[in-house]
Amino acid sequence: MTVKTVLSGLAVFAGITLYGAPAFINPSFEQGTGGYWINNSSAARIDPGDSTDGRQSLGIKVVPGKTVSVVQGLAYEPNQYYKISFDAKGNDARLRLQVMLQGKKPLQFFNDPELKKAIRLTEEYKRVTLELGPFPEAVNGNEVKKLMIYFNVTGDKEGGKVNLDNLSVELKAAARTSAKSILKNGSFEQGLAQYWVNRRKCAEIDSTAASHGRRSLKVTPEDKTVDLAQGVPMKPGEIYTIRFDAKSSTPENGPVLKLGVLMRGKKPLAYFSAKGEQKKFAEAVPLEGDFKTFEYELGPFPEDWRGTKVESLMFYWHVRPGTNPGSVYLDNLQIETAPAAQKKNNGIVFQFPGDIRIFEKGFPLKVSHGAGTGILKVRGVNALGKELFSAESKPGKPEVTIPVSEPDYYAVTAEVFENGKMVKQAKSTFAVTTPLPGDYYTTSQPAFGVWGGLNPELRRLGGAKWDRQLFFTIFQKKDFQPVEPSPEAIAGREPVNIIRCMNILNPFKRMVPVKQDEWPELEKRLEKDILSRKGLVQVWETQNEPMVGENFHGTMNDVMDIIRFESRIVRRVDPKAAIAGICINPMNANQYNQYLGYYRNHNIGRLIDGVMLHPYIPGAQNPDLAGYVETLNRLNRELSTIAGKPVPMYISEIGYSAKPGGEVTEYQQAAYLARVMILNFTIENLKACVWHIGLWNEATSQRELDFALIRKQEPGSKVYQPKPSFAAWATASRMLYNAKLLRELNVGKTMRVWLFEKEGKPMLIAYSLIPEPVRMQLALQAPSAEVVDVCGRRSTVKCKDGILNLELGEGPVYISGGTLDQFAAGKFDAVFTPDTLSVVPGGTLNVKIRLPEHLADSAKLRLQPFRAGKGELSGSGRNWTLKLRISPDAPLGDSDLFLMLSRNGVNRYIWQKLLHIQPKLELADVKPCEKDGLPALSFRLRANDPAERQAKVEILAEPDRVIGSGTARVGAETILPLPEAAVSARPTRYFARLTPPDGKSFRVALPGNPVPVGIPYCANAVNLPVGQWPARGVYPLETGTYSRHALKGEVDRPTGRLYLASDENYLYLACDVKDREFLPASEAASLWSGDSLQIGISVPQADMFRANNDGIQETAYAEFGVAADNRSWVWASMNLNRMPLAAPIPKLISKSTVADGTQCYRVAIPWESLNIRYRTGLTLKLSVLVNDRDRAGRHWLEWFGGIADGKDPGAYGEAMILEKRK
């Protein structure tokens, strides 16, 4: 009978759990025990008349030593709290509840702190309520379908009893984590379901503290680390955002929380190592006494690890014991993923036709914001910031489509506005070019390419005809077996010539001569590589950059041993290939002489077929004015003379690093690349040029990264975004293809115009030689000209009266129009006397002009009006005179004079001359000095007008503050005290106001800063209290510039004093920075991210022990960091032998401390490490960046500039080593 009743009840229950809402069947036992399963039916009986609802209740007797269970199932609902209530009374008995999670079979009992609490029973009925859940949707992959509620009665005495009545259940929606989170049970409402914990006894669900829902996880490490982990799917190419709430019961020196990610395949592979900005993921979580939300971004993760596919990720929360005992509370754990590009772009999506963002035809650019709110505004500009398009979406429909058709470089900014405020922003770049001509690869020019990081499609889009590869013997696998390329493989290769560099020296160690016992193994490895590339390599390049006296610690004889070794193997294995060697920088005087020495003294010409060059231009000067062409032509002539035959030359590295890490702007990088391609036509015996570099994701410094033509990719990304330099390369390749250089036209000193012949027609290439735009007028004798700018944009320019009028920038423009006869050699070579035109306001200047004889007949000259005055022309035939009368009020500076030649009413030519309006008086030999212990200025007054003999001189600090004044006579040295001078660590301009006896004042700009930072002499200053340092070297920090970005949370602005001093051995720097909290970076390489100083120093090459070598990443400045905990780090160096990169400062003395809210920096930096020759009167440039890390983030104070917003030593402040006082 009992069995029938139980089965009948369960059958009814099963039907309700499948089709109805959760509810107890027969909750008041009015139907006896129907609907319940009872493990000991003899111990459970209906008690008539003893009830709280209805007529009866269920009495459960104690069976000593055993548990009597009364069970009923409830329907399962996810993400719900189950509020279970019932009436109970009892004596000599204990009552507890359990919940079995059940699928097709029992799965496991649910772990909930509420279920661990004892239910207090009395002799009278009491209402008991427990709130449970939410319950997990699955257990070990098995779906949860119902909940079995157990009422368990135990006791020690016979006669003990419990009565139950009036059971009920109510559902309430649980607090839910983000719907996007892929982490399960993030708020621990389901206990520890879905988590793995290595030490369960140390991790307990806590109901007394929660930031989300009802519970949190309390982790109390005792003597070992407690690990909490959960696995999530691996999503290639996506960024994982980890977000959680945490607090500590003991914030000061209590338990430490750190994070980790284990990559898994079929088994554990490796922990992921975060890099760059993601490194903070590896730092200890800064816990406080109250819950605080922490967020980290990580990834994309590698798709495979050492050949094994990454299938999942285990995210770890590690809690290790601290100095003081305590607990860490975790709650609201979430992990969301998004594609890397979308994450970077704040949900704004750019839809391009492909991942390589260089296209050969136009397309519709679609930009959208998936959130569907606000207004989307999109703007595109070119390399110079000129707007190319703009578009705006309708409110609430943030999507726009922009037709793109013209070749050019495009930088696109998309912004989302809500309620008039910009809330999101994303940026992207792309370029449009034209298809390569069908016969492009049938010609040798332009003999140019870009090496590193580019795939075949990018090389084709750029128009590469040459490429460079690096081979290192140390990286060759021991079991590598070479296979000689087949004729089919050779015939099917890219139409690109290959230079392959043979590196037998270890790149991770100092470059030293090869030991005798190393040669045999090196020969085996090198021979294998050459054989495997036979027929695919056109030029084998000898060991990369063995610069004797610099990075190579040996002699020229040792270098010859390496080249002799490499040459012998190439000649034997691949005799048809050429060998080019030496591979150093001829723009450096020492290395230039090494080239000559190898040919003259070592007869290297018998071992190599040509020389390999790395002509990085010192100081990142523009290539036209830096002697690039002149140096290489002179080198070729001298080498050819020694060798007795022409010596072929190859360039395998040359380039410019753009800001923020480098010295030039991105536009200048593009302009200089195109100009090098043009200038290469003028270099004798130059066979090829390969630019450094295409893409360098693994660059170890910002400067190295910014040499690239492609922007750094997000980890795992396959998107290639160009910089303007890639567009300039693609444009120059197409314009210079099939072009022949004829000559340079003489049109002015501030610009350059080259004449090429292309398909029987003239092509002119013109650009400014100075950063400022210049105006060019050119008589084309054509109604219009086709103009292509540096990045490929095409336009038609009308020529009024046959004259082309253009404004030129540093980027070349390619001009088609007119006829070759118009530019015949020497046709318009006129002689101007004087050749340089200079005059003072109110003055006159007579210029004699002698025309070529063939222009004398019927020629007419006309001077276009100019702003500085008037001109009168007289003469005829070949001889003319131009008399210039300059207005007394003419502004100082340069003006262009355009002198037009016409014959028979047709404009035939325009000479463009620069007219310099110079002041009547100016200061010469200007240099800062001291007089009576005060700043002063030494100078000589120079007269450009012979009538002027003396003047009152006032030195002004912008705008009109007089800091010193006096009288000076022409020719005599004047030392002018500057009693009102004060060092300002912000950009400040200075002028001299000169007042001659006639009372008419005028201003002239001063070269440099008349108030440099004085660095006084103080021997062994680092061991003295700063109160004993000379007062002349003490400066307030507050004269610098504070960072302008906003931070959320409380921050304090750094304040304090900077102390400078020096002696023969050290530059001394002390700085007392007031700061409430010292928060240093966790790693020395990232000192800048915590409380620290970044220091930049630059000197002219003449004041270096050895001139810096751009070719090996030495810079014209040093930048390094120091922290108050006495750590240091080098980011830029003028001499890598004396001060290596990515390492602490050699021989630094640091005695810094932190006390009472002040960081007291005390450092002595050796002049030797800085590569600076100490001397009194030495002028140097200096900048100090005070990094301040607060809980809200990093901000800074920059004393001068050139560090925070791009590496620019030109923005450093001027400083001077003062004389030792007696």
DRENTIMAR-458126 format. One record per residue (C-alpha): x, y, z. Coordinates in steps of 0.02 Angstrom, whole numbers, plus 50000, padded with zeros to 5 digits. Layout:
N
XYZ
...
***
This chain:
1222
500005000050000
501385012050046
502345008049888
500835011749779
500565028349864
502375033749840
502415028849655
500765037549624
501405053349705
503025053549606
502075050949444
500985065949479
502525076149526
503415071449365
501995077949260
501985094749352
503865097149345
503825095049158
502355106249118
501985117549268
502765130949377
503775125049528
502595120549672
502455107649808
501145094049779
500075090549932
500945104350032
499845102150189
499785083050184
497905083050163
498185068550041
499285059150162
501055056750095
500535057049914
501855065949805
503285062449926
504665049449927
505145043650101
506665032850132
505935025450294
504045025450278
503775017650449
504535033150530
503365045450443
501515045850488
500075058050463
499555066650627
497705071350617
497175087150706
498955093350737
499145105850596
499335124050547
498455122650381
497045110450352
496665095650461
498315086350476
500205087050468
501655074950439
502495067750594
504265061250573
505015050750712
506845050350757
507775034250716
509385035550816
510945033950708
509975035850546
509265049650436
507435049850391
507185059050225
505575065950156
505835071049975
504865079849838
505425086549669
505185104049604
505275110249426
506935118549384
506995136849330
508685144949292
509245161449367
507915161049503
507955161649691
506845148149771
506025154549930
505515138450021
504405140450174
503585128150294
502915126550471
503885115350589
503985110350770
504925096750863
505775090051015
507365079851036
507645080650848
508635089950715
507965095850547
509035100750395
508655103350211
509635097250060
509375100149874
509865086849748
510165093149571
509435080149454
509485077149268
509135060349193
509885054049356
510445061849520
511935073449489
512525081349651
511925090049808
511905109049795
513125118349907
512315133449990
512745141750157
510885142650199
510795123750198
512185122350325
511225131850456
510295121550587
508415124450593
507935128850771
506425118650827
505235122550971
503715113951045
502605126350952
502485128050764
503595141450686
503695147250508
505385143150430
505975151450269
507545148050167
508045157350008
509065145949896
509875146949726
510015151449590
510445133749540
511665129149400
510975124549230
512145109749214
513325099049315
514845092049226
513965094349061
512335086149118
510795097049109
509855100349272
507995096549246
507285096449424
507705099549606
507415086349737
507055094649906
507585083950054
506885086650229
508105076650336
507715072150519
509045065550637
509205063650826
509975053850967
508445048651068
506985037551028
505385047251048
506075062550965
504945069550831
504705083250700
503055089350627
502975097850454
501515107150376
501035120450251
502505119050128
502655132649995
503875139149864
504015156349781
505185161349640
506115177949627
507285183149486
509095182149540
510385195849517
511185192249348
512895196349282
513115203649108
512225193748975
513815194948873
514885186649007
515525169448960
515965165649141
514685155149235
514035158549411
515005174849422
514145180649582
514295163849671
512405162949692
512585144649647
513965141949771
515575135849691
514715127549544
515755129049383
517355133249480
518895122949520
519685126749689
521305118449743
520955120549930
519085119849961
519225122050149
519965139450121
518575145350005
516805147650072
515235155950011
514865171150118
513125178850140
513675193350249
514575203150112
514135204749929
514285217849792
513065209049677
511675197249727
511655189049899
513335180749910
515185182449880
516665170649892
517755172450045
519525165750021
520625164050175
522365157550132
523235149850280
524985144750231
524815141650043
524085149849890
522245146549856
521805145149672
520075148449601
519875144449416
518585142449279
518815137849098
518115147548952
518185144748763
519675150748663
519135164048536
520525168348412
520785186748372
519715192748517
520065203548669
519505196548837
518875209348963
519005202849141
517965212249268
517665208149451
517345215649622
518545212349764
519005218349937
520145213150079
519815211550264
521635216850288
522135229450154
523805233250236
525005218850204
523585206350200
523285192350075
523845196049897
522705193449746
523495190249576
522785184249411
523335171849280
522775163249120
523255145549077
523165140948892
522535123248866
522475111048722
522065093148761
523135096548914
523875112048998
525105121248884
525775137148964
525295152549061
524995167648950
526285181548966
525495198748949
526485212148858
526425230948835
524955239748915
524215222948964
525635219749086
524625226749230
523665210249224
525195202049302
525295214649445
524525211949615
522725218349624
522715234149735
521385228749860
520525240449981
519365238050129
517775240150026
517235231849866
518025239749714
517805234949532
519365229849436
519465228049248
520825221049136
520975218048950
521965203548885
522345195748717
522135191348581
522875174648632
523975164448514
522995151648414
524325138548445
525725136148569
527305128448498
526315118848368
524865113648481
523155121648456
522505132048602
520735125748633
520235134048797
520825146148931
520825143949119
520665160549209
521425160149383
521195170749538
522695166849650
522595172049833
524215169849928
524545173550112
525175190650158
526185196850305
524575199050403
523165186150406
521515190150325
520275185950188
519955191450009
518145193049951
517705190649767
516055194249682
515255198349514
516585189849408
516335192949222
517275189249062
516715196748897
517505195248726
517505206148572
518515206448410
520145215548437
519775229048308
518025232048376
518645232548555
519995244848510
518705255448420
517435256248562
516135246548465
516335257348310
516545246448156
517445251347995
516935239947851
518325238447722
518435227147569
519905217847647
521125216847792
522535224447690
521995242547696
522865247647534
521675246647386
521925248447199
520195255447167
518835265147257
517505257447368
516075262547484
516735264647662
515415259647789
515575265247969
514345260248105
514115259648291
513235243748344
512415251048500
511145259848390
511105276048489
511745293648466
512415302248311
513935295648218
515105308548142
516485302848023
517905313447956
519335308947841
520955318947817
522545316647716
524345315847775
524385334647803
522745334947899
521735342347756
519925336547760
519455324547621
517685320347676
516465321547821
514795313347855
513505312647993
512185299548029
510365302048074
509975302348261
509755284748328
510425276748169
512325277848187
512855271748016
513585281047868
514245275947697
515575286547613
516085283847431
517995283347416
518685284847241
520285295347234
522035288647266
522735295847428
523145292047608
521625292947722
521575294847911
519785292347971
519055297348138
517325291448191
516475298948344
514825294948431
513905309648508
512535308048638
511645323548704
512925334348616
514395325848702
515665314748616
515615298048708
516595286348593
517955288048464
518865276448345
520195279048213
520805269748061
521935272847912
521955266547734
522635271047564
522015270247386
523255268547244
523175263247061
523555246146984
525365243246936
525715244646749
525685227746662
527525228746615
528085236146781
529305222146820
530135222746649
531085238446701
532455240146832
531885256746904
531405261147033
532685249147108
531855250147277
530975239647407
530485238747590
531025224247698
530275216347853
528495211547899
527725212847726
526865198747634
526885196447443
525285206547419
525975221347516
527595220547417
526595220647255
525495235147312
527035245247359
527925241047198
529425232047275
530785226747155
531995222447295
531825214347466
532995209647605
533025194147715
534025190347872
534795173447909
535545169048079
536535153048097
536035152048280
534185150248233
534425136148109
533685119748174
534975106348206
534055093448100
533795105447953
534135096847788
534285108447638
533455105247471
534105114747321
532675124447239
532035116747077
532005126346913
530105127146931
530265134947105
531505147747040
530415151946890
528865153747000
529585165547130
529015183347158
529705195847031
530725203447171
532625203047188
533245196547355
534675202447464
535005189547601
536095194347748
537205180847823
537335183148011
538535170948090
538725181048252
537505178748395
536305193748396
535985191548583
537805193348633
539195205948610
539895205548434
541625198248454
542815189048336
542385171048295
543355158248397
544385145448305
543335130648363
541715138948305
542125139648119
541715121548070
539945121848141
539625139148067
540185132847897
538975118147901
537515129347946
537905143047822
538205130747681
536485122947713
535605139747705
536475145247546
536075128847460
534245129847511
534135147247433
535215144447280
534465153347131
533205162747239
534465175547306
535245188447192
536445196447318
537205188347472
537565201547605
538995198747726
538845199947917
537685214047970
538495229748041
540185224348113
540665242148160
542445241848222
542675252848374
540815253548404
539715238048416
541035225748354
542365221948485
543765216848371
544865223248229
544635225548043
545675209648022
544355200348124
542985207248012
543975201847859
544035184147930
542125183947934
541935191247759
543265179547689
542365164747768
540645169747701
541315174147528
542185157347510
540595147547548
539495158047432
540755156247289
540755137447311
538885134247336
538035148347237
539365155147116
538135164447004
537525175747146
538355192247189
539155196047357
539075213347435
539855217447601
540485228447741
538685233847788
539025249247894
538535267647887
539575278647770
538665294247835
539725291747991
541505298247962
542335283848055
541375270647957
541635279847792
543505278047820
543275259547861
542555256847686
544115264647612
545245254747729
544475237947681
544815241647497
546495250247515
547315239847652
546395223047646
546045220847460
544245216347500
543765218847317
544355201147277
543095193947402
541535204247364
540715210747206
540065226847282
539805236247444
538255235747554
537775252147635
536715257247784
536705276147759
535585281647902
535625300647902
536265308348065
534985318348161
533595312948043
533975327847930
533095328947764
534075318847635
534365333247513
535275344447638
536165330747738
537475326647605
536675309647568
536995310047380
538655319147392
539345306947522
538865291247427
539505297947261
541155303047340
541295285747420
540965277147254
542255287547163
543595283947294
543195265247301
543165263847111
544845272647100
545625260547227
544825245347144
545255251146969
543475247746910
541705253446952
541125246847120
539255242447127
538355248947282
536815242147369
535835249847512
535045236747624
534505248447764
533995266747768
532515274847852
531755287547969
530825284648131
529225294848144
528465302448299
528025298548436
529575287548452
530605295648315
531185312748259
530125316648105
528255318248076
527335304647981
527155316647835
529025319947835
529365301247842
528305299347685
529115314347601
530895308747640
530565290947578
529955297547411
531405309747401
532685295947433
531895286047290
532125301347179
533885305547240
534455287647210
534375291347023
535855303247050
536995290847142
538325282747035
538325263747025
536895261847149
536035245447103
534685243947236
533965252147392
532955243247526
532035253847654
531965249947840
530615243847882
528875237747830
528125231547994
528975227848159
527705221748287
529105214648395
530095230848407
530825233048581
530645251848584
529425264848519
530785272348410
531135255648325
529275252748301
529025269748219
530245266248076
528855255548002
527735259747854
526305249347926
525525253048095
525805240548236
524545226548234
523525220948383
524075203448438
523275190648324
522635203748202
522815201548014
522385219747977
523725230447893
523465249147916
524655260247818
525555275947870
525755290047742
527465282947699
526695267347622
525595277947509
527125288447463
528075272647418
526655265847310
526485282747223
528355284847190
528465267147121
527115270646993
527735288046947
529595283446933
529275267546836
529955269146659
530635286546698
532355293346653
533175307446750
533775321446638
534335335246757
533905346746900
533145363646857
533835379146942
532275387547010
532725393347185
533635389347346
532135384147449
531475371047328
532045357447212
531375353147039
531935337646945
531635334746760
531255316846706
530795310146537
529365297846538
528625290546379
529425304546278
528635318246385
529295328746529
528865324146708
529385336846838
529585332347022
529575347047141
529655349347329
530145361647465
531835359947548
531205367947708
529765362747822
528765378247775
527755378547613
528545388247469
527765395547311
528365389647142
527985397546973
528505388246817
528225392646635
527515376746556
526805385246401
525305373746423
523485377346469
523535365246616
524595352446707
524215335646786
524845335146965
525025319747077
525445323147259
526605312947371
525225300747422
524455298947250
523015311347240
522815317847063
522225334947008
522205346046854
522925363346882
522575377246757
524085387246698
523625405546680
524605412946535
525505396146525
526215397946702
526015384246832
525785391547006
525955379047149
526255379047335
527535365647377
527775355947538
529145343747587
528235329747497
528645328147311
527315332047181
527395324247007
526955336346867
526535331946688
526365345646558
527305355546426
528645348746310
530425342546332
531055356446221
530415369046349
531705362446473
533205359646359
534845359546454
535585376746486
534205385146388
533765397246527
535405398246623
535465416746669
536825424246783
536255435246928
537515446747013
537475446147162
536775428547168
536135430647348
534955445247366
534975453847537
534445471547582
533835481547734
532155490447750
532245507047658
533775501347561
534105498747376
534935484547284
535565483747104
535545466547024
536385463446856
535635449946746
536525441946598
535445430946486
536045416546375
536465422546200
535065413046113
533785422646220
534475439946183
533465442746026
531725449946060
531755444746244
530765454846371
530895454046560
529525458246683
529585458146873
527995452746959
527425464547100
528115459647271
527585465047444
529245471947510
529435486247384
529615489947201
530805485547061
531375494146901
532055484546751
533165492146620
534215485246480
534005474746323
534735459646235
535815449546354
536155462946486
534855469346608
534855478446774
533555476446910
533485490447038
532555485547197
531875499147312
531345491947480
529995500147585
530575507047754
529165497247833
529545480947744
529395466147864
530985456747901
531155439547823
531125431547652
530115436347498
530025427847328
530445437647172
529735430947009
530605437446852
529675432646694
530445430646521
529335432346369
529675431846182
528455436646050
527095438546181
527305420846250
527905417646428
529435406646407
530235405546579
530175411846759
531685414246870
531265413047053
532455422147170
532415423547358
532505441247427
533075442147608
532525457847704
533755459047847
533745470847996
534845486247996
535665479548153
535725462148226
536575452348364
538015440848318
539045428348419
537625427048546
537955415848694
537295415048872
538545418349011
538645424849189
539135441849257
539335444649443
538435428249478
536905433049376
536325427149205
536995437849063
537075438048875
538665440348773
538525446848594
539205458448461
538125471348374
538275469348185
537735482548059
536915477547895
536695496147862
538395505247865
537545520947931
537105512648097
538445512848235
537555509448401
535875505348480
534955502748642
534715484048667
533275476848769
533075458148794
531235453348801
530395437748865
528745434348779
527655444248769
528505460648819
529385458148985
531095466648987
532365455449075
533905466049037
534415481748941
535935491948896
536865500748754
537955492148626
539145498248492
539405489948325
540845477448323
541205477948510
540855463248626
539455467248746
539025457648904
537265462348954
536665457349129
534915449949137
534365454049316
532525449949285
532875433249201
532075417549270
532125400049199
530445394649131
530215376249095
528845379948970
529065385248788
529565403648791
530145414948650
531435428648674
531785444048569
532995458448562
532215475648540
533475487048455
533275505848456
534505515648346
534805534348376
533355538748259
532165531148390
531345518648271
531355502148366
531255485048287
531355467248350
532465452848304
532275435048363
533645428048473
534495411848423
534195399648564
533755403348743
534665417848829
534145410648998
534725392548994
534615380949142
536225383749237
537115368349302
538405374149431
539965365049488
539825355049649
541025340649676
540275324549746
538575332949762
537625316449779
538385314149952
537905331550012
536235337750082
535325347549947
535435362750058
537295363050019
537055362049830
537345378749740
535775389649738
536095393649554
535535375949510
533895375649608
532255376849511
530395375149555
529525360849466
527915370649449
528605380749302
528385365049197
526815359149108
525545347349185
524735333449084
523035338049015
522105321449006
520665318349125
520695305149261
519245297849358
519575298349544
520675308049663
522375314049604
523675326249668
524815337049563
526665334149590
527585349249662
529325352049729
531075357349680
532375351549555
534225352849598
535605351549466
537495351249484
539015343449401
540845339749414
542125331749300
541385314349322
539525315849351
537945325249312
537035326749478
535165327849492
534085329049647
532225331349650
531045332449798
529285328149740
527825330049859
526635315549834
525385307849955
525745289949902
527255281449824
526625269449690
528115263149588
527985252249433
528125233549458
529475231649325
530985242449291
530645242449104
529005251249141
529645263749268
528685277249176
527025269149225
527335272349411
528045286249519
529725290349437
530745302849338
531075301649152
532595311749099
533115316648923
534825323748879
535555328748711
537195336548654
537955340448483
538995326248410
540565336548435
540325334948623
540115315948620
541515303648654
540945295348493
539615301748374
537995292148390
537635279548252
535835279748191
536115263248101
536215253248263
534785262448349
535895274948439
534995291548452
535555309548461
534875309848638
534835298848793
533225295148885
533165285349047
532125283449203
532505283249389
531375278449532
531435283249715
531735264849758
533415266549666
532965256949509
533395264049338
533105259949155
533755265648985
532575268848837
533725278648720
535615279948713
536915289948619
538185275848635
537605257848658
539315252148716
539305264448860
537455263648899
536505248648828
534645249448797
533345240248902
534495239249053
534915249449210
536045264649190
537865258849201
538865265449349
537375275649412
537475281349593
535725282149667
535365286949847
533515290849832
532265288649974
530415290750012
529885298850175
528435309150244
527515310850079
529065316249982
530035306549853
531835312049871
532805307949712
534705308749727
535665302349576
537365304249496
537415299849311
539175297049239
539615308149092
540495292849023
538855282849020
537965297348936
539325298148801
539635316548842
541325325048856
541235336249008
541875354048995
541485370849068
540325380448954
539615364448879
537865367648810
536665353348819
534795350548809
533825343648956
532055338248998
531345330349156
529655321649163
528945318849338
527795303749330
526455302949464
525455287049485
523875288849590
522475276549619
521525285249479
522945282649354
524545290349287
524815308849256
526365319549249
527265336149255
528485339449113
529935351149148
530195357248969
529605344548837
530045331248710
529655315948816
527795313748854
527045318748687
528305311148568
530195309348575
530845326248518
532525332148587
532205348548498
530895352048631
532125349448774
532655364848871
534345372748843
535615370648984
537415375649014
538815369149124
539365384149229
541135388449276
541855382449440
541805396649564
543345400449665
***
